Amino acid sequence: MAIKYFLQYNDVENIVHRLEIEDSTYTGDEIEVFGTITLDYAETDKTLEAIRGNGLKVDLEASEDRKFTELFTSAEMTYQVNYQRNSEVLFRGWINPEGYYESFVADKWYVSIDCVDGLGFLKDLSYVNNSTGVSFSGKQSQLEVIVNCLKRTGLTQNIYTNIDIYYTGLSTSLDVLDNVYVNTERFIKDDDETIMSCDEVLRDTLESYAACITMHLGNWYIYKPNQLYLDQSPTFFGYDSDGVALSPTTYIIDLLKSLGSQINNFYPHHANKNQSLSLDRPIGAYRINYKYGFATSLISNIYLFNSNTLPSITISGWTINSTTNLTGSPDYYGVYLESIISGSDVKNMTSAGTTVSSGDLLSYRLKYELISFVRGGGLLDPGFFQYKIILSGASTYYWDGSDWTLTNTTLEEYNKTVIVEVYLLAADFTAAPIAGDIIFEIYTPVEDPTSSVTTFHLQEVSLNTQQTGNAANIKGEFHTVEREDSPSTKVEDNKKVYTGDNPSEVYVGALYKTDESTTTETWSRKGFTEDIPICQLMGEETLRANSENSTLFSGDIYGYLPYLSVVTIDNVDGLFMLVNYSYNTKSNIINCKFKRIFGDELTDILYTLTFDYGNTTKPTIKG
């Protein structure tokens, strides 16, 4: 990007403010323009609002010689804008062509241009690869999901995260977002075609932790207001825009600020005598609706898309045990397996484990094609296709074609044909006898003694769940939290989430631990003794954050104050965070609204788990 226009001036305190408008196609000198800058953040009434977008309103002096028409006739993400205060970056974003406004005032002509940080674009952008536009498949860490969403903003900037919530067994020295995995197939809507927007995906990821994201000092910050209530100097994990850890990997950020009156020597301080106080009621009850999303296949990459780069062929979701008589297919889907003489069995491939619960009903499907074979001895026998299906848990079971057995069993498909044909092997399991992991092992086919070499093209391996009886009607779960000694009749709107805990992988919405195969079941906050579902924790954190009447403090303040701050206000009880913010950089005045935050423990929270059969109702207060 090359700077086309720049705007620079000193405010009333002689602080330098500079705006740069960049154009990748521009090759001339930087052009100085004149005007004013206002830094805004989207207004909200919730301290736990997950996505906190910001933007700039830029008023530029125009003339017949310079109308800036190119700024509003170009496509989105054409002109990048950078704003610095005292050489410190406060904003990166794009000119929004829809935000252009032209007016004629007295003898001066101004154009007003809105600049956005790109978070607002995410509502209209599908969760796909930003470079190729191709849908994602398989599992991704939540950090990777966040990175992919933020890449769609078109901005390249660091990401800092601070979430002190951990699944049971995860070290509290690690970043939870980098150690929890999700199925990307969950981000397909119920019609099995429409991909969720990046806004929906990002919210689903953050809201489970009662976390928020905003731009701060020109970077993305992910934080939890509940934690900031307890610690105003949190430790953030740092990553670049690709999700690669920075060096050092952690950073302590001091977010505590003070606000008061000028007569008491505060800076920043109240201004314009327009301050006011009001109250927002606490929340008495909240219900989270976790939608399971049944897996179309418990095995990801069912069509065996691969690198086809022998000898180091790689297949996502599979381990290559041996490349003996194994090659990738020319179109990168599936593998070729060439038969060998009986008695020299070779295990070629092993699928990643799929976690199931005792009693889960499952079916599988293998699809392969006979590419070639040569008849021998007058018989029409192309040989045997070999594989195993293993269930490992407290014991090790093998599928023998009709039932589970403790005997090590290799399944052999014996085919008699003289033409090239596709075979579909589909079978229903009886109920899984134990909880554990199911894996497929694919072996090199074996020649019939009277046949020559046979080549098989393995095209698909899938594992599916079946639901029967009452379980077939369950769509998800309701996690309801409420205050027993309710301080309010206010009930938060039901919240739908698409990922959560499950004891097995029959649901595509299951969350996974670091090994990408073990599903999560319980969680806890750092420093607290608890083992509860993530949806329960999400609900309880919402009640804690809204546990009392929350003071709203509104008005103007003189002096710069970062949006991401935890603020004490002289003569007003509590800690506050900003929920409305508009910074006039010329006058050094912020018109804003603060809301008091909470995070203390509550001893009267009642929790109820019920199942979702398709009817959603809002909870009522019992207390």
MITIVEX-119802 format. One record per residue (C-alpha): residue number from 1; residue in one letter; x, y, z. Coordinates in steps of 0.1 Angstrom, whole numbers, m for minus. Example, Ala and Ser with C-alpha at 12.3 -4.5 7.8 and 13.67 -1.06 7.14 Angstrom:
2
- seq|type|c1|c2|c3
- 1|A|123|m45|78 $
- 2|S|137|m11|71 $
This chain:
623
- seq|type|c1|c2|c3
- 1|M|0|0|0 $
- 2|A|12|35|m8 $
- 3|I|0|67|10 $
- 4|K|m21|88|m13 $
- 5|Y|m35|113|11 $
- 6|F|m25|123|46 $
- 7|L|m41|146|72 $
- 8|Q|m21|159|102 $
- 9|Y|m28|185|129 $
- 10|N|m22|193|165 $
- 11|D|m50|192|190 $
- 12|V|m56|218|218 $
- 13|E|m29|201|239 $
- 14|N|m4|202|210 $
- 15|I|m7|164|205 $
- 16|V|m1|153|169 $
- 17|H|m29|134|151 $
- 18|R|m22|119|117 $
- 19|L|m44|101|92 $
- 20|E|m31|82|62 $
- 21|I|m52|70|33 $
- 22|E|m34|43|13 $
- 23|D|m40|30|m22 $
- 24|S|m22|0|m36 $
- 25|T|m24|14|m71 $
- 26|Y|m11|49|m63 $
- 27|T|24|58|m74 $
- 28|G|26|96|m69 $
- 29|D|37|119|m40 $
- 30|E|18|120|m8 $
- 31|I|m10|146|m9 $
- 32|E|m17|167|22 $
- 33|V|m54|173|29 $
- 34|F|m72|191|57 $
- 35|G|m100|182|80 $
- 36|T|m109|166|113 $
- 37|I|m110|130|127 $
- 38|T|m135|115|152 $
- 39|L|m128|80|166 $
- 40|D|m160|60|174 $
- 41|Y|m169|26|189 $
- 42|A|m202|10|183 $
- 43|E|m227|17|210 $
- 44|T|m240|m12|231 $
- 45|D|m259|m17|264 $
- 46|K|m241|m49|273 $
- 47|T|m206|m53|289 $
- 48|L|m205|m88|274 $
- 49|E|m213|m77|238 $
- 50|A|m190|m101|219 $
- 51|I|m180|m79|189 $
- 52|R|m170|m43|196 $
- 53|G|m164|m27|162 $
- 54|N|m149|8|158 $
- 55|G|m145|34|131 $
- 56|L|m135|69|121 $
- 57|K|m156|97|108 $
- 58|V|m133|119|87 $
- 59|D|m144|154|75 $
- 60|L|m123|165|46 $
- 61|E|m121|200|30 $
- 62|A|m130|196|m6 $
- 63|S|m129|218|m37 $
- 64|E|m137|218|m74 $
- 65|D|m101|206|m79 $
- 66|R|m103|178|m53 $
- 67|K|m137|162|m47 $
- 68|F|m124|128|m34 $
- 69|T|m150|110|m56 $
- 70|E|m127|80|m60 $
- 71|L|m130|73|m23 $
- 72|F|m167|65|m26 $
- 73|T|m169|50|m61 $
- 74|S|m144|22|m55 $
- 75|A|m151|m12|m40 $
- 76|E|m149|m21|m3 $
- 77|M|m114|m27|10 $
- 78|T|m98|m5|m16 $
- 79|Y|m85|24|5 $
- 80|Q|m69|15|38 $
- 81|V|m69|41|66 $
- 82|N|m44|43|95 $
- 83|Y|m49|68|123 $
- 84|Q|m22|77|149 $
- 85|R|m23|98|180 $
- 86|N|11|109|192 $
- 87|S|27|83|169 $
- 88|E|6|55|185 $
- 89|V|m17|36|162 $
- 90|L|m53|37|174 $
- 91|F|m71|26|143 $
- 92|R|m66|6|111 $
- 93|G|m95|0|87 $
- 94|W|m111|8|54 $
- 95|I|m131|36|38 $
- 96|N|m167|25|36 $
- 97|P|m181|38|3 $
- 98|E|m216|37|17 $
- 99|G|m205|61|44 $
- 100|Y|m197|90|21 $
- 101|Y|m216|122|27 $
- 102|E|m212|155|9 $
- 103|S|m226|188|22 $
- 104|F|m223|225|15 $
- 105|V|m219|246|46 $
- 106|A|m214|284|43 $
- 107|D|m184|290|21 $
- 108|K|m167|257|29 $
- 109|W|m173|224|13 $
- 110|Y|m168|193|33 $
- 111|V|m171|156|25 $
- 112|S|m177|132|54 $
- 113|I|m162|97|50 $
- 114|D|m168|67|73 $
- 115|C|m140|43|79 $
- 116|V|m146|9|95 $
- 117|D|m124|m17|111 $
- 118|G|m138|m46|90 $
- 119|L|m157|m64|118 $
- 120|G|m190|m51|103 $
- 121|F|m181|m67|70 $
- 122|L|m181|m102|87 $
- 123|K|m219|m104|87 $
- 124|D|m219|m106|49 $
- 125|L|m188|m128|45 $
- 126|S|m190|m166|47 $
- 127|Y|m166|m186|68 $
- 128|V|m143|m198|39 $
- 129|N|m106|m196|31 $
- 130|N|m99|m159|25 $
- 131|S|m74|m167|m2 $
- 132|T|m93|m193|m22 $
- 133|G|m129|m190|m12 $
- 134|V|m130|m227|m6 $
- 135|S|m149|m241|24 $
- 136|F|m129|m254|53 $
- 137|S|m130|m291|63 $
- 138|G|m119|m311|93 $
- 139|K|m110|m298|127 $
- 140|Q|m95|m264|135 $
- 141|S|m84|m249|168 $
- 142|Q|m106|m220|180 $
- 143|L|m76|m197|176 $
- 144|E|m74|m208|139 $
- 145|V|m111|m202|136 $
- 146|I|m107|m166|150 $
- 147|V|m77|m160|127 $
- 148|N|m96|m171|96 $
- 149|C|m125|m148|106 $
- 150|L|m103|m118|112 $
- 151|K|m84|m124|79 $
- 152|R|m117|m116|62 $
- 153|T|m115|m80|75 $
- 154|G|m85|m76|52 $
- 155|L|m63|m62|80 $
- 156|T|m30|m76|90 $
- 157|Q|m24|m70|127 $
- 158|N|m16|m89|159 $
- 159|I|m40|m107|180 $
- 160|Y|m39|m108|219 $
- 161|T|m60|m132|239 $
- 162|N|m68|m134|276 $
- 163|I|m94|m161|286 $
- 164|D|m88|m179|319 $
- 165|I|m113|m208|313 $
- 166|Y|m100|m243|308 $
- 167|Y|m114|m277|301 $
- 168|T|m107|m302|328 $
- 169|G|m71|m314|325 $
- 170|L|m58|m284|305 $
- 171|S|m29|m266|320 $
- 172|T|m37|m231|331 $
- 173|S|m4|m219|316 $
- 174|L|m18|m225|281 $
- 175|D|m41|m204|259 $
- 176|V|m74|m222|258 $
- 177|L|m82|m209|223 $
- 178|D|m51|m226|210 $
- 179|N|m60|m259|226 $
- 180|V|m97|m264|219 $
- 181|Y|m108|m278|185 $
- 182|V|m140|m277|166 $
- 183|N|m155|m294|135 $
- 184|T|m156|m269|107 $
- 185|E|m186|m288|94 $
- 186|R|m206|m273|123 $
- 187|F|m205|m240|105 $
- 188|I|m228|m252|78 $
- 189|K|m265|m243|85 $
- 190|D|m293|m268|88 $
- 191|D|m300|m267|50 $
- 192|D|m266|m285|46 $
- 193|E|m256|m259|20 $
- 194|T|m254|m224|35 $
- 195|I|m221|m215|52 $
- 196|M|m224|m195|84 $
- 197|S|m211|m159|82 $
- 198|C|m178|m150|99 $
- 199|D|m198|m129|123 $
- 200|E|m218|m159|134 $
- 201|V|m188|m181|137 $
- 202|L|m168|m155|157 $
- 203|R|m197|m148|181 $
- 204|D|m202|m186|187 $
- 205|T|m166|m190|196 $
- 206|L|m163|m160|219 $
- 207|E|m197|m161|236 $
- 208|S|m191|m195|250 $
- 209|Y|m164|m179|272 $
- 210|A|m184|m146|278 $
- 211|A|m155|m130|259 $
- 212|C|m153|m99|237 $
- 213|I|m131|m87|208 $
- 214|T|m122|m51|199 $
- 215|M|m94|m31|183 $
- 216|H|m70|m16|208 $
- 217|L|m38|3|199 $
- 218|G|m42|m9|163 $
- 219|N|m44|m47|172 $
- 220|W|m71|m71|180 $
- 221|Y|m77|m78|217 $
- 222|I|m99|m107|231 $
- 223|Y|m108|m103|267 $
- 224|K|m133|m112|294 $
- 225|P|m149|m84|314 $
- 226|N|m155|m107|343 $
- 227|Q|m118|m113|346 $
- 228|L|m110|m76|342 $
- 229|Y|m132|m70|372 $
- 230|L|m108|m92|393 $
- 231|D|m75|m82|375 $
- 232|Q|m69|m50|357 $
- 233|S|m34|m60|346 $
- 234|P|m41|m92|327 $
- 235|T|m16|m114|309 $
- 236|F|m23|m117|272 $
- 237|F|m10|m144|248 $
- 238|G|3|m127|216 $
- 239|Y|0|m139|180 $
- 240|D|6|m124|146 $
- 241|S|m22|m122|120 $
- 242|D|m16|m158|110 $
- 243|G|m19|m171|146 $
- 244|V|18|m177|150 $
- 245|A|30|m170|186 $
- 246|L|49|m138|191 $
- 247|S|82|m136|210 $
- 248|P|78|m132|239 $
- 249|T|46|m152|240 $
- 250|T|28|m133|268 $
- 251|Y|23|m96|276 $
- 252|I|10|m79|307 $
- 253|I|m13|m50|298 $
- 254|D|m23|m24|324 $
- 255|L|m59|m13|317 $
- 256|L|m67|5|349 $
- 257|K|m76|42|345 $
- 258|S|m90|69|367 $
- 259|L|m116|96|360 $
- 260|G|m127|125|381 $
- 261|S|m131|163|384 $
- 262|Q|m105|188|372 $
- 263|I|m107|206|406 $
- 264|N|m94|173|421 $
- 265|N|m65|172|396 $
- 266|F|m78|143|376 $
- 267|Y|m68|137|340 $
- 268|P|m88|129|320 $
- 269|H|m116|147|338 $
- 270|H|m153|156|334 $
- 271|A|m161|184|309 $
- 272|N|m190|205|297 $
- 273|K|m211|199|329 $
- 274|N|m233|173|312 $
- 275|Q|m226|142|334 $
- 276|S|m255|120|345 $
- 277|L|m262|88|363 $
- 278|S|m288|61|356 $
- 279|L|m293|24|365 $
- 280|D|m296|m8|345 $
- 281|R|m313|m37|362 $
- 282|P|m295|m70|369 $
- 283|I|m304|m103|351 $
- 284|G|m324|m128|371 $
- 285|A|m323|m157|346 $
- 286|Y|m307|m168|314 $
- 287|R|m311|m198|291 $
- 288|I|m285|m211|266 $
- 289|N|m297|m234|238 $
- 290|Y|m270|m257|226 $
- 291|K|m278|m271|192 $
- 292|Y|m261|m305|187 $
- 293|G|m258|m307|149 $
- 294|F|m257|m344|140 $
- 295|A|m226|m354|121 $
- 296|T|m230|m364|85 $
- 297|S|m198|m384|90 $
- 298|L|m179|m389|122 $
- 299|I|m148|m393|101 $
- 300|S|m136|m360|85 $
- 301|N|m121|m360|50 $
- 302|I|m143|m389|40 $
- 303|Y|m132|m386|4 $
- 304|L|m95|m390|14 $
- 305|F|m83|m357|m2 $
- 306|N|m45|m360|m2 $
- 307|S|m12|m344|m11 $
- 308|N|m4|m371|m37 $
- 309|T|34|m364|m32 $
- 310|L|50|m398|m26 $
- 311|P|69|m409|m7 $
- 312|S|56|m384|18 $
- 313|I|18|m386|9 $
- 314|T|m4|m370|36 $
- 315|I|m41|m374|41 $
- 316|S|m59|m352|67 $
- 317|G|m75|m373|94 $
- 318|W|m54|m403|86 $
- 319|T|m19|m417|94 $
- 320|I|0|m433|66 $
- 321|N|16|m464|81 $
- 322|S|32|m477|49 $
- 323|T|34|m467|13 $
- 324|T|40|m502|1 $
- 325|N|18|m506|m30 $
- 326|L|0|m473|m21 $
- 327|T|m2|m442|m43 $
- 328|G|m24|m411|m44 $
- 329|S|m49|m409|m72 $
- 330|P|m42|m384|m100 $
- 331|D|m72|m361|m89 $
- 332|Y|m60|m361|m52 $
- 333|Y|m91|m378|m40 $
- 334|G|m87|m414|m27 $
- 335|V|m58|m437|m29 $
- 336|Y|m47|m466|m52 $
- 337|L|m39|m499|m34 $
- 338|E|m22|m526|m54 $
- 339|S|m26|m562|m42 $
- 340|I|2|m584|m29 $
- 341|I|7|m621|m23 $
- 342|S|m13|m635|6 $
- 343|G|7|m638|38 $
- 344|S|25|m605|34 $
- 345|D|m2|m583|48 $
- 346|V|8|m546|52 $
- 347|K|m12|m520|71 $
- 348|N|m12|m489|49 $
- 349|M|m35|m464|67 $
- 350|T|m51|m457|101 $
- 351|S|m79|m432|106 $
- 352|A|m79|m408|135 $
- 353|G|m100|m421|165 $
- 354|T|m137|m412|166 $
- 355|T|m150|m411|202 $
- 356|V|m184|m428|208 $
- 357|S|m204|m436|239 $
- 358|S|m216|m470|250 $
- 359|G|m249|m477|232 $
- 360|D|m243|m454|202 $
- 361|L|m258|m469|170 $
- 362|L|m234|m465|140 $
- 363|S|m231|m475|104 $
- 364|Y|m202|m473|81 $
- 365|R|m196|m471|43 $
- 366|L|m165|m479|22 $
- 367|K|m165|m472|m15 $
- 368|Y|m139|m486|m38 $
- 369|E|m134|m492|m75 $
- 370|L|m116|m521|m92 $
- 371|I|m92|m503|m116 $
- 372|S|m76|m534|m131 $
- 373|F|m70|m570|m126 $
- 374|V|m58|m600|m147 $
- 375|R|m75|m633|m145 $
- 376|G|m55|m664|m138 $
- 377|G|m62|m702|m139 $
- 378|G|m95|m696|m156 $
- 379|L|m111|m681|m124 $
- 380|L|m127|m647|m122 $
- 381|D|m113|m637|m88 $
- 382|P|m97|m602|m84 $
- 383|G|m86|m609|m48 $
- 384|F|m95|m595|m14 $
- 385|F|m99|m559|m1 $
- 386|Q|m88|m559|36 $
- 387|Y|m96|m536|65 $
- 388|K|m103|m536|102 $
- 389|I|m127|m517|124 $
- 390|I|m115|m514|160 $
- 391|L|m132|m500|191 $
- 392|S|m107|m492|219 $
- 393|G|m117|m483|254 $
- 394|A|m117|m503|286 $
- 395|S|m112|m533|263 $
- 396|T|m105|m537|226 $
- 397|Y|m133|m548|203 $
- 398|Y|m133|m557|166 $
- 399|W|m162|m556|141 $
- 400|D|m165|m590|125 $
- 401|G|m192|m580|99 $
- 402|S|m222|m588|121 $
- 403|D|m212|m581|157 $
- 404|W|m185|m568|180 $
- 405|T|m160|m594|192 $
- 406|L|m128|m595|214 $
- 407|T|m111|m615|187 $
- 408|N|m87|m597|164 $
- 409|T|m106|m597|131 $
- 410|T|m96|m587|96 $
- 411|L|m125|m581|72 $
- 412|E|m120|m594|37 $
- 413|E|m142|m584|8 $
- 414|Y|m140|m612|m18 $
- 415|N|m153|m599|m52 $
- 416|K|m159|m620|m83 $
- 417|T|m163|m600|m115 $
- 418|V|m148|m595|m149 $
- 419|I|m156|m559|m153 $
- 420|V|m145|m527|m136 $
- 421|E|m171|m519|m110 $
- 422|V|m176|m497|m79 $
- 423|Y|m184|m515|m47 $
- 424|L|m202|m499|m18 $
- 425|L|m197|m517|15 $
- 426|A|m223|m505|40 $
- 427|A|m231|m522|73 $
- 428|D|m250|m514|105 $
- 429|F|m232|m520|137 $
- 430|T|m250|m532|168 $
- 431|A|m248|m508|196 $
- 432|A|m213|m499|207 $
- 433|P|m205|m522|237 $
- 434|I|m183|m497|254 $
- 435|A|m173|m461|253 $
- 436|G|m141|m455|234 $
- 437|D|m125|m446|201 $
- 438|I|m133|m463|167 $
- 439|I|m106|m464|141 $
- 440|F|m104|m479|106 $
- 441|E|m73|m497|94 $
- 442|I|m68|m502|57 $
- 443|Y|m45|m530|45 $
- 444|T|m29|m538|12 $
- 445|P|m53|m560|m7 $
- 446|V|m43|m597|m11 $
- 447|E|m42|m615|m45 $
- 448|D|m62|m646|m52 $
- 449|P|m37|m674|m56 $
- 450|T|m48|m679|m92 $
- 451|S|m50|m641|m101 $
- 452|S|m25|m615|m111 $
- 453|V|m21|m580|m96 $
- 454|T|m54|m562|m88 $
- 455|T|m55|m524|m83 $
- 456|F|m82|m509|m60 $
- 457|H|m92|m472|m59 $
- 458|L|m104|m465|m24 $
- 459|Q|m127|m435|m27 $
- 460|E|m146|m431|5 $
- 461|V|m146|m441|42 $
- 462|S|m174|m427|64 $
- 463|L|m188|m435|98 $
- 464|N|m223|m423|106 $
- 465|T|m245|m422|137 $
- 466|Q|m281|m434|139 $
- 467|Q|m307|m422|164 $
- 468|T|m337|m442|175 $
- 469|G|m366|m438|198 $
- 470|N|m368|m407|220 $
- 471|A|m331|m398|213 $
- 472|A|m340|m393|176 $
- 473|N|m361|m363|186 $
- 474|I|m335|m345|207 $
- 475|K|m321|m315|189 $
- 476|G|m299|m302|217 $
- 477|E|m298|m290|252 $
- 478|F|m311|m261|273 $
- 479|H|m288|m249|300 $
- 480|T|m308|m226|324 $
- 481|V|m293|m205|351 $
- 482|E|m312|m183|375 $
- 483|R|m308|m165|408 $
- 484|E|m325|m182|437 $
- 485|D|m328|m149|456 $
- 486|S|m336|m130|424 $
- 487|P|m326|m94|425 $
- 488|S|m346|m87|393 $
- 489|T|m374|m100|371 $
- 490|K|m353|m92|341 $
- 491|V|m347|m123|319 $
- 492|E|m320|m123|293 $
- 493|D|m331|m134|258 $
- 494|N|m324|m170|250 $
- 495|K|m290|m176|234 $
- 496|K|m284|m202|207 $
- 497|V|m249|m217|205 $
- 498|Y|m236|m243|180 $
- 499|T|m207|m258|198 $
- 500|G|m205|m274|233 $
- 501|D|m196|m304|253 $
- 502|N|m205|m340|244 $
- 503|P|m192|m374|256 $
- 504|S|m190|m387|220 $
- 505|E|m184|m374|185 $
- 506|V|m219|m383|171 $
- 507|Y|m226|m346|172 $
- 508|V|m207|m323|149 $
- 509|G|m210|m295|175 $
- 510|A|m187|m313|199 $
- 511|L|m156|m295|213 $
- 512|Y|m123|m314|213 $
- 513|K|m93|m313|235 $
- 514|T|m57|m307|223 $
- 515|D|m54|m343|209 $
- 516|E|m83|m334|185 $
- 517|S|m100|m367|193 $
- 518|T|m111|m365|230 $
- 519|T|m143|m345|235 $
- 520|T|m146|m320|263 $
- 521|E|m171|m325|291 $
- 522|T|m164|m301|320 $
- 523|W|m146|m268|325 $
- 524|S|m134|m245|353 $
- 525|R|m121|m209|357 $
- 526|K|m85|m203|367 $
- 527|G|m83|m202|405 $
- 528|F|m117|m218|411 $
- 529|T|m127|m253|420 $
- 530|E|m155|m264|396 $
- 531|D|m161|m290|369 $
- 532|I|m192|m279|349 $
- 533|P|m203|m278|312 $
- 534|I|m192|m248|292 $
- 535|C|m228|m237|286 $
- 536|Q|m234|m237|323 $
- 537|L|m203|m216|328 $
- 538|M|m213|m192|301 $
- 539|G|m247|m187|318 $
- 540|E|m232|m182|352 $
- 541|E|m206|m157|340 $
- 542|T|m235|m137|325 $
- 543|L|m253|m136|358 $
- 544|R|m221|m126|376 $
- 545|A|m215|m98|352 $
- 546|N|m250|m85|357 $
- 547|S|m255|m94|394 $
- 548|E|m266|m60|407 $
- 549|N|m281|m27|396 $
- 550|S|m255|m14|372 $
- 551|T|m247|23|373 $
- 552|L|m245|40|339 $
- 553|F|m223|72|339 $
- 554|S|m227|94|308 $
- 555|G|m212|127|297 $
- 556|D|m182|144|282 $
- 557|I|m146|140|294 $
- 558|Y|m116|160|285 $
- 559|G|m85|141|277 $
- 560|Y|m77|108|259 $
- 561|L|m89|75|274 $
- 562|P|m86|42|255 $
- 563|Y|m118|24|248 $
- 564|L|m104|m8|263 $
- 565|S|m100|4|299 $
- 566|V|m112|m4|334 $
- 567|V|m121|28|350 $
- 568|T|m126|41|385 $
- 569|I|m147|73|387 $
- 570|D|m141|96|416 $
- 571|N|m170|96|441 $
- 572|V|m188|68|423 $
- 573|D|m186|32|436 $
- 574|G|m173|3|415 $
- 575|L|m153|m4|383 $
- 576|F|m166|7|349 $
- 577|M|m160|m1|313 $
- 578|L|m170|19|282 $
- 579|V|m201|10|262 $
- 580|N|m204|42|241 $
- 581|Y|m174|62|228 $
- 582|S|m169|91|204 $
- 583|Y|m135|109|206 $
- 584|N|m132|143|189 $
- 585|T|m95|144|183 $
- 586|K|m94|182|176 $
- 587|S|m110|193|208 $
- 588|N|m96|164|229 $
- 589|I|m131|156|242 $
- 590|I|m148|122|244 $
- 591|N|m185|119|246 $
- 592|C|m191|85|263 $
- 593|K|m210|62|285 $
- 594|F|m196|39|312 $
- 595|K|m213|9|327 $
- 596|R|m204|m6|360 $
- 597|I|m190|m42|358 $
- 598|F|m192|m70|383 $
- 599|G|m176|m104|387 $
- 600|D|m179|m115|423 $
- 601|E|m190|m150|432 $
- 602|L|m227|m157|436 $
- 603|T|m239|m184|460 $
- 604|D|m276|m185|449 $
- 605|I|m273|m197|412 $
- 606|L|m296|m225|403 $
- 607|Y|m287|m246|372 $
- 608|T|m310|m269|352 $
- 609|L|m302|m290|322 $
- 610|T|m331|m301|300 $
- 611|F|m332|m315|264 $
- 612|D|m343|m296|233 $
- 613|Y|m370|m314|214 $
- 614|G|m375|m285|190 $
- 615|N|m395|m261|212 $
- 616|T|m377|m231|225 $
- 617|T|m392|m212|255 $
- 618|K|m378|m183|275 $
- 619|P|m372|m191|312 $
- 620|T|m393|m176|340 $
- 621|I|m381|m165|374 $
- 622|K|m387|m190|402 $
- 623|G|m370|m171|430 $
